[in-house]
Amino acid sequence: MSPPPIAEEIDMHVIDLKSLREERRSLRAHRAFTPNDECFFIFLDVSRDFVASGAEDKHGYIWDRHYNICVARLQHDDVVNSVAFSPSDQELLLSASDDSTIKVWRSPRMVRLTQRPTRPRDILAYLRARRYATNLNGRL
């Protein structure tokens, strides 16, 4: 007797552990490639506003918990086995893959904030560098 065929599209159902009720609709984006007689585990992590998971399709995924939409698809070169949000910053995520890498992901908002100068002296240097860079590109 052979095992039943595995679904190629995987739905993740979110369950409130206090009430044991299913929350809204399922989260969809995963693709399955594991043969019927093998197992693959999807490791999840949650933060206040997001759910993250790894997948066999060489991506990590981040969903908005409130709107149930996929907000990011994070590329690796092999299966993504694990994801973890920073305990102190939900906009920082680590993903580990069979490609032997651990990647650090920051939200676009946090990247913009870390690139913005904060002190007046830094602002002048930033503006000078920006003007110099635009002059090099032939634009003013």
Order of alpha helices (4+ residues) and beta strands (2+ residues): beta-beta-beta-beta-beta-beta-beta-beta-beta-beta-beta-alpha-alpha
